[in-house]
Amino acid sequence: MCKVYSFRLNDNNPRESQAREVIEAWIGEGYSLRHVIVEALQILEVRNEQKDSLEVILEEIRAIGCKFSK
């Protein structure tokens, strides 16, 4: 089963205008819009998972630091 996602990018919004430029550049390289969006979302998810992992590690380091500072 397929789902359709549709959205518009506003040229008056700097971030959306920049996103449109990125999409157009990748399409110019021969990639489909579908490929560009799927790849971007997967990279965003991996980066978010890495951020979560780093936050857990930092919490552990802080906990260890508190034990040694007493």
LINSULBEL-V663085 format. One record per backbone hydrogen bond with DSSP energy under -1.0 kcal/mol. NH is the residue of the N-H (numbers start at 0). CO is the residue of the C=O. E is the energy in kcal/mol with one decimal. If there is no record, write none. Layout:
# LINSULBEL-V663085
nh=NH co=CO e=E
nh=NH co=CO e=E
This chain:
# LINSULBEL-V663085
nh=12 co=9 e=-1.6
nh=16 co=12 e=-2.9
nh=17 co=13 e=-2.3
nh=18 co=14 e=-2.3
nh=19 co=15 e=-2.2
nh=20 co=16 e=-2.0
nh=21 co=17 e=-2.3
nh=22 co=18 e=-2.6
nh=23 co=19 e=-2.7
nh=24 co=20 e=-2.2
nh=25 co=21 e=-2.4
nh=26 co=22 e=-2.6
nh=27 co=23 e=-2.1
nh=29 co=26 e=-1.6
nh=30 co=25 e=-2.0
nh=35 co=31 e=-2.4
nh=36 co=32 e=-2.5
nh=37 co=33 e=-2.4
nh=38 co=34 e=-2.7
nh=39 co=35 e=-2.3
nh=40 co=36 e=-2.4
nh=41 co=37 e=-2.1
nh=42 co=38 e=-2.4
nh=43 co=39 e=-2.3
nh=44 co=40 e=-2.1
nh=45 co=41 e=-2.3
nh=46 co=42 e=-2.5
nh=47 co=43 e=-2.1
nh=48 co=44 e=-2.4
nh=49 co=45 e=-2.5
nh=50 co=46 e=-2.3
nh=51 co=47 e=-2.4
nh=52 co=48 e=-2.2
nh=53 co=49 e=-2.6
nh=54 co=50 e=-2.2
nh=55 co=51 e=-1.9
nh=56 co=52 e=-2.2
nh=57 co=53 e=-2.7
nh=58 co=54 e=-2.1
nh=59 co=55 e=-2.0
nh=60 co=56 e=-2.6
nh=61 co=57 e=-2.7
nh=62 co=58 e=-2.3
nh=63 co=59 e=-2.4
nh=64 co=60 e=-2.7
nh=65 co=61 e=-2.3
nh=66 co=62 e=-1.6
nh=67 co=63 e=-1.8
nh=68 co=64 e=-1.5
